[in-house]
Amino acid sequence: MMKFTKQNFFFLVGGMIIYVVDIVVDFWVASRYFCQGQYSWSILILCFRGLSSTITQIFSYEWFKNDWEGTDTSKLKLVFLVHLFHCGIFIRYWFALKYGCQAAFKQTSSRGPSEADPSNFIQKQAIDAVTDINMLRVFKTFLETTPQLFLQIYILMEHGKTHFYQYAAIMMSFCGISLSMVDYQISLRKSLPDKDEFRVLSKFMYLFYKLLTIISWILSISLITLFSVRISVLLLIFLWICGFTWTLKQHTTFCKSKKMEYLYRTVVGIILIFSFFNIKGRRTKVFISIYYATHTVVSLGILFVYIFWKPSIIKEICFTIVSILTILSLVLGIIFLVVYYSHFHPTTYCTPQAYSDEIDGVVGQKVRVKTGRFQNFLMQ
């Protein structure tokens, strides 16, 4: 298992600060829209915030309940109360900072054999605590941050007028998506056995692959929404149904209860609207090719629809800029995707036996149990 370093600790502190700033910016933007009489935009922003917060609180509490099974029930009741007031993530940050500080600052390299096990245990506690936070942040990214980015871009394209708070919301959305993607992959490399360290070049390749493909798709959906809100809503619902159905056929076993498993599959269906999500840890070359090929065809189809059915819009500079950005980000995103999977994907560094142990057989089950919740939560 890789070590929890001082750099990881400072990134954790920075992530917590950005999380708080993101909350403040959301309420600030919502209040600005409300004061301007744009009640629908304000309500949508608060709905995205409320939905993502509720779902992440539910998962967070369920994980606490599973981890603390058989312990003091009074402690669990207090944790439930904190989650009821949507502050559960701060408990997780408290544990992560506590274990992270011990792992990064209070342990020395000169330890005897008797101290090896406690040291590894503290390292595992710190990594597991940060892993849980990053998994929750992935949920938040696709339930709140990405839809908000789509909403802000659509408002700019629809009305043309821009304000500082709109740019602030877009920048926070970009920061939120970028950090959650990279932090997730860092936690994945640290938590799963036989994975190579996530180096700087790997981080950039993965970040640009995810960010550029998501941006291209959000711009495409924004164009559909400008053309027809009804068609856009129907398309998003259809994509969610496809993602949810595919998740059902994968027979996921992420949660212990059936209700939580269906909630998890519902969330994965939403994630699949915006980005590819490998939910079983299997080789997905065919699936990911079909996924982004479909995105490419739909994006190009939207542009052709505007050319033939809305020729008057082509003269507007907004459409020209959006079209160029859509195609450019899609092409670059696919290039980074190919390079990442060819040279930087973690399975590239695994031996065939190690890879097999993670996925198949009785031996694999024993190894995967030790990896915690990541055993059935693998986004690539």
C-alpha positions as CSV (number, residue, x, y, z in Angstrom):
1,M,0.0,0.0,0.0
2,M,1.3,3.5,-0.8
3,K,1.9,6.0,1.9
4,F,-0.2,9.0,2.9
5,T,2.3,11.9,2.5
6,K,2.4,15.5,3.7
7,Q,1.5,16.6,0.1
8,N,-1.7,14.4,0.4
9,F,-2.5,16.1,3.7
10,F,-2.2,19.6,2.2
11,F,-4.3,18.6,-0.8
12,L,-6.9,17.4,1.7
13,V,-6.9,20.7,3.5
14,G,-7.2,22.5,0.2
15,G,-10.1,20.3,-0.9
16,M,-12.0,21.1,2.3
17,I,-11.5,24.8,1.8
18,I,-12.7,24.6,-1.8
19,Y,-15.7,22.5,-0.7
20,V,-16.7,25.3,1.8
21,V,-16.1,28.0,-0.8
22,D,-18.2,26.1,-3.3
23,I,-21.2,26.1,-0.9
24,V,-20.8,29.9,-0.3
25,V,-20.6,30.5,-4.1
26,D,-23.7,28.4,-4.8
27,F,-25.9,30.3,-2.3
28,W,-24.4,33.6,-3.5
29,V,-25.2,32.9,-7.1
30,A,-28.7,31.7,-6.2
31,S,-29.4,34.8,-4.2
32,R,-28.2,37.0,-7.1
33,Y,-30.6,35.3,-9.5
34,F,-33.4,35.6,-7.0
35,C,-32.8,39.4,-6.5
36,Q,-32.9,39.9,-10.3
37,G,-36.2,38.1,-10.5
38,Q,-34.7,35.0,-12.2
39,Y,-36.5,32.7,-9.7
40,S,-36.3,29.6,-11.9
41,W,-32.5,29.7,-12.2
42,S,-32.2,30.3,-8.4
43,I,-34.5,27.4,-7.6
44,L,-32.7,25.1,-10.0
45,I,-29.3,25.9,-8.4
46,L,-30.7,25.2,-5.0
47,C,-32.4,22.0,-6.2
48,F,-29.1,20.7,-7.6
49,R,-27.4,21.6,-4.3
50,G,-30.1,20.0,-2.2
51,L,-30.3,16.8,-4.3
52,S,-26.6,16.1,-4.3
53,S,-26.3,17.0,-0.5
54,T,-29.1,14.6,0.4
55,I,-27.8,11.7,-1.6
56,T,-24.2,12.1,-0.4
57,Q,-25.5,12.3,3.2
58,I,-27.4,9.1,2.8
59,F,-24.4,7.2,1.4
60,S,-22.1,8.7,4.0
61,Y,-24.3,7.6,6.9
62,E,-24.8,4.2,5.4
63,W,-21.0,3.8,5.2
64,F,-20.6,4.9,8.8
65,K,-23.3,2.4,9.8
66,N,-21.6,-0.4,7.9
67,D,-18.1,0.4,9.3
68,W,-19.3,0.9,12.9
69,E,-21.5,-2.2,12.9
70,G,-21.5,-3.6,16.5
71,T,-20.1,-0.5,18.1
72,D,-21.8,2.0,20.4
73,T,-25.2,3.0,19.1
74,S,-25.2,6.4,20.9
75,K,-22.3,7.4,18.7
76,L,-24.1,6.3,15.6
77,K,-27.2,8.3,16.7
78,L,-25.1,11.4,16.9
79,V,-23.7,10.8,13.5
80,F,-27.2,10.4,12.1
81,L,-28.2,13.7,13.6
82,V,-25.2,15.4,12.0
83,H,-26.0,13.9,8.6
84,L,-29.7,14.9,9.1
85,F,-28.5,18.5,9.1
86,H,-26.4,17.9,6.0
87,C,-23.0,18.2,7.8
88,G,-21.9,14.6,7.5
89,I,-19.1,15.5,5.1
90,F,-17.4,17.6,7.8
91,I,-17.3,14.5,10.1
92,R,-15.5,12.7,7.4
93,Y,-13.1,15.6,6.9
94,W,-12.4,15.6,10.6
95,F,-11.5,11.9,10.6
96,A,-9.4,12.3,7.4
97,L,-7.5,15.3,8.9
98,K,-7.0,13.4,12.2
99,Y,-5.7,10.2,10.6
100,G,-3.9,12.1,7.8
101,C,-2.0,14.2,10.3
102,Q,-0.9,11.1,12.3
103,A,0.2,9.3,9.1
104,A,2.0,12.3,7.5
105,F,3.6,14.1,10.4
106,K,3.7,11.9,13.5
107,Q,5.3,8.8,12.1
108,T,9.0,8.5,11.5
109,S,10.9,6.2,9.2
110,S,12.9,4.7,12.0
111,R,10.5,2.2,13.4
112,G,11.1,-1.2,14.7
113,P,9.4,-4.4,13.7
114,S,6.9,-4.2,16.5
115,E,5.8,-0.8,15.3
116,A,5.3,-1.8,11.6
117,D,1.7,-3.0,12.0
118,P,0.4,0.1,13.8
119,S,2.1,2.3,11.3
120,N,0.4,0.5,8.4
121,F,-2.9,0.6,10.2
122,I,-2.8,4.3,10.6
123,Q,-1.7,4.7,6.9
124,K,-4.7,2.6,5.9
125,Q,-7.1,4.6,8.1
126,A,-5.9,7.9,6.5
127,I,-6.2,6.5,3.0
128,D,-9.6,4.9,3.6
129,A,-10.9,8.2,5.1
130,V,-9.8,10.2,2.1
131,T,-11.1,7.6,-0.3
132,D,-14.6,7.8,1.2
133,I,-14.5,11.6,0.8
134,N,-13.4,11.4,-2.8
135,M,-16.1,8.9,-3.6
136,L,-18.7,11.2,-2.2
137,R,-17.2,14.1,-4.1
138,V,-17.6,12.1,-7.3
139,F,-21.3,11.8,-6.5
140,K,-21.5,15.5,-5.8
141,T,-19.6,16.3,-9.1
142,F,-22.2,14.6,-11.3
143,L,-25.3,15.4,-9.2
144,E,-24.5,19.1,-8.7
145,T,-21.3,20.5,-10.2
146,T,-21.7,19.3,-13.7
147,P,-25.5,20.1,-14.0
148,Q,-24.7,23.6,-12.6
149,L,-21.9,24.1,-15.2
150,F,-24.4,23.1,-17.9
151,L,-27.0,25.5,-16.5
152,Q,-24.6,28.5,-16.3
153,I,-23.3,27.9,-19.9
154,Y,-26.9,27.6,-21.1
155,I,-27.8,31.0,-19.4
156,L,-24.8,32.7,-21.0
157,M,-25.7,31.3,-24.4
158,E,-29.4,32.2,-24.0
159,H,-29.1,35.7,-22.7
160,G,-25.6,36.8,-23.7
161,K,-25.3,39.1,-20.7
162,T,-22.6,38.1,-18.3
163,H,-22.0,39.0,-14.7
164,F,-19.1,38.3,-12.3
165,Y,-21.1,35.8,-10.2
166,Q,-21.7,33.7,-13.3
167,Y,-18.0,33.5,-14.1
168,A,-17.4,32.7,-10.4
169,A,-19.9,29.8,-10.6
170,I,-18.4,28.5,-13.8
171,M,-14.9,28.6,-12.4
172,M,-15.9,26.8,-9.2
173,S,-17.6,24.2,-11.3
174,F,-14.4,23.6,-13.4
175,C,-12.3,23.5,-10.1
176,G,-14.8,21.0,-8.6
177,I,-14.9,18.7,-11.5
178,S,-11.1,18.8,-12.0
179,L,-10.2,18.2,-8.3
180,S,-12.8,15.4,-7.9
181,M,-11.5,13.6,-11.0
182,V,-7.9,13.7,-10.1
183,D,-8.3,13.1,-6.3
184,Y,-10.5,10.1,-7.1
185,Q,-7.8,8.5,-9.3
186,I,-5.1,9.3,-6.7
187,S,-7.2,7.5,-4.1
188,L,-7.8,4.6,-6.5
189,R,-4.1,4.1,-7.0
190,K,-3.4,4.2,-3.3
191,S,-6.2,1.9,-2.3
192,L,-6.0,-0.9,-4.8
193,P,-3.0,-3.3,-4.8
194,D,-0.5,-3.6,-7.6
195,K,-1.2,-0.1,-9.0
196,D,1.5,2.2,-10.1
197,E,1.8,5.7,-8.5
198,F,-0.3,8.4,-10.2
199,R,2.5,10.6,-11.5
200,V,2.2,14.2,-12.7
201,L,1.9,13.4,-16.4
202,S,-0.7,10.7,-15.7
203,K,-2.7,13.2,-13.7
204,F,-2.7,15.7,-16.6
205,M,-3.6,13.1,-19.2
206,Y,-6.5,11.8,-17.1
207,L,-7.7,15.3,-16.1
208,F,-7.7,16.6,-19.7
209,Y,-9.4,13.4,-21.0
210,K,-12.3,13.7,-18.5
211,L,-12.6,17.5,-18.5
212,L,-12.5,18.0,-22.2
213,T,-15.0,15.2,-23.0
214,I,-17.4,16.5,-20.3
215,I,-17.1,20.1,-21.6
216,S,-17.8,19.0,-25.2
217,W,-20.8,17.1,-24.1
218,I,-22.2,19.9,-21.9
219,L,-21.8,22.4,-24.8
220,S,-23.7,19.9,-27.1
221,I,-26.5,19.6,-24.5
222,S,-26.6,23.4,-24.2
223,L,-27.1,23.7,-27.9
224,I,-29.9,21.1,-27.8
225,T,-31.6,23.1,-25.0
226,L,-31.4,26.3,-27.0
227,F,-33.0,24.5,-29.9
228,S,-35.7,22.9,-27.8
229,V,-35.9,22.5,-24.0
230,R,-38.4,19.6,-24.4
231,I,-36.0,17.7,-26.7
232,S,-33.2,18.3,-24.3
233,V,-35.1,17.0,-21.3
234,L,-36.3,13.9,-23.3
235,L,-32.7,13.2,-24.4
236,L,-31.3,13.4,-20.8
237,I,-34.1,11.1,-19.6
238,F,-33.4,8.6,-22.4
239,L,-29.7,8.7,-21.6
240,W,-30.4,8.1,-17.9
241,I,-32.7,5.2,-18.7
242,C,-30.0,3.6,-20.9
243,G,-27.3,4.1,-18.2
244,F,-29.6,2.8,-15.5
245,T,-30.5,-0.3,-17.6
246,W,-26.9,-1.0,-18.3
247,T,-26.1,-0.8,-14.6
248,L,-28.9,-3.2,-13.8
249,K,-27.5,-5.7,-16.3
250,Q,-24.1,-5.4,-14.7
251,H,-25.6,-6.8,-11.4
252,T,-23.6,-4.3,-9.2
253,T,-23.0,-5.3,-5.6
254,F,-21.8,-1.9,-4.2
255,C,-24.2,-1.7,-1.3
256,K,-25.3,-4.2,1.4
257,S,-29.1,-3.4,1.1
258,K,-31.2,-3.6,-2.0
259,K,-32.7,-0.1,-1.5
260,M,-29.2,1.5,-1.3
261,E,-28.1,-0.6,-4.3
262,Y,-30.9,0.8,-6.4
263,L,-30.1,4.3,-5.3
264,Y,-26.5,3.7,-6.3
265,R,-27.5,2.4,-9.7
266,T,-29.7,5.5,-10.1
267,V,-26.8,7.8,-9.3
268,V,-24.5,5.8,-11.7
269,G,-27.1,6.3,-14.4
270,I,-26.8,10.1,-13.9
271,I,-23.0,9.9,-14.0
272,L,-23.2,8.0,-17.3
273,I,-25.1,10.9,-18.9
274,F,-21.9,13.0,-18.6
275,S,-18.9,10.6,-18.4
276,F,-18.0,6.9,-18.8
277,F,-18.1,5.0,-15.6
278,N,-16.6,1.5,-15.2
279,I,-18.7,-0.1,-12.4
280,K,-17.3,-3.7,-12.3
281,G,-13.5,-3.3,-12.7
282,R,-13.5,-5.2,-16.0
283,R,-11.8,-4.4,-19.3
284,T,-14.1,-1.9,-21.0
285,K,-12.4,-1.2,-24.4
286,V,-15.6,-2.0,-26.3
287,F,-18.0,-0.2,-24.0
288,I,-15.9,3.0,-23.8
289,S,-15.5,3.0,-27.6
290,I,-19.2,2.7,-28.1
291,Y,-19.9,5.4,-25.4
292,Y,-17.7,8.1,-26.9
293,A,-18.5,7.2,-30.5
294,T,-22.1,7.8,-29.6
295,H,-21.2,11.1,-28.0
296,T,-19.3,12.1,-31.2
297,V,-22.2,11.2,-33.5
298,V,-24.8,13.0,-31.3
299,S,-22.6,16.1,-31.0
300,L,-21.9,16.3,-34.8
301,G,-25.6,15.6,-35.4
302,I,-26.6,18.6,-33.3
303,L,-24.3,20.9,-35.2
304,F,-25.8,19.7,-38.5
305,V,-29.3,20.2,-37.2
306,Y,-28.4,23.9,-36.6
307,I,-26.8,24.3,-40.0
308,F,-29.9,22.9,-41.9
309,W,-32.8,23.9,-39.6
310,K,-31.5,27.1,-37.9
311,P,-29.3,28.8,-40.5
312,S,-30.0,32.2,-39.0
313,I,-28.2,31.2,-35.8
314,I,-25.0,30.4,-37.6
315,K,-24.4,34.1,-38.3
316,E,-24.2,34.7,-34.5
317,I,-20.7,34.7,-33.1
318,C,-21.9,32.7,-30.1
319,F,-22.8,29.7,-32.2
320,T,-19.5,29.9,-34.0
321,I,-17.5,30.0,-30.8
322,V,-19.5,27.2,-29.2
323,S,-19.3,25.0,-32.3
324,I,-15.5,25.4,-32.4
325,L,-15.1,24.7,-28.7
326,T,-17.4,21.7,-28.9
327,I,-15.5,20.0,-31.8
328,L,-12.0,21.1,-30.5
329,S,-12.6,19.9,-26.9
330,L,-14.1,16.6,-28.2
331,V,-11.2,15.9,-30.5
332,L,-8.6,16.8,-27.9
333,G,-10.5,14.8,-25.2
334,I,-10.5,11.7,-27.4
335,I,-6.8,12.1,-28.1
336,F,-6.0,12.4,-24.3
337,L,-8.3,9.4,-23.7
338,V,-6.4,7.2,-26.2
339,V,-3.0,8.3,-24.9
340,Y,-4.1,7.8,-21.2
341,Y,-5.4,4.2,-21.8
342,S,-2.4,3.3,-24.0
343,H,0.3,4.4,-21.7
344,F,-0.9,5.6,-18.3
345,H,-3.9,3.5,-17.3
346,P,-3.2,1.5,-14.0
347,T,-3.8,-1.9,-15.7
348,T,-0.9,-1.2,-17.9
349,Y,1.4,-1.7,-14.9
350,C,-0.3,-4.8,-13.5
351,T,1.0,-8.3,-14.2
352,P,-1.6,-10.6,-15.8
353,Q,-1.9,-12.6,-12.5
354,A,-2.3,-9.4,-10.4
355,Y,-5.0,-8.1,-12.7
356,S,-6.8,-11.5,-12.6
357,D,-6.6,-11.6,-8.8
358,E,-8.4,-8.2,-8.6
359,I,-11.3,-9.4,-10.7
360,D,-11.8,-13.1,-10.9
361,G,-11.9,-16.2,-8.7
362,V,-11.8,-16.9,-5.0
363,V,-8.3,-15.5,-4.6
364,G,-9.6,-12.3,-6.2
365,Q,-12.4,-12.0,-3.8
366,K,-10.0,-12.2,-0.9
367,V,-7.8,-9.4,-2.3
368,R,-10.7,-7.2,-3.3
369,V,-12.3,-7.3,0.2
370,K,-9.1,-5.7,1.5
371,T,-9.5,-2.8,-0.9
372,G,-12.6,-1.6,0.7
373,R,-15.4,0.1,-1.1
374,F,-13.3,0.6,-4.3
375,Q,-13.8,-3.1,-5.1
376,N,-17.0,-2.3,-6.9
377,F,-16.5,1.4,-7.6
378,L,-14.1,1.9,-10.4
379,M,-14.5,5.0,-12.6
380,Q,-12.1,5.1,-15.6
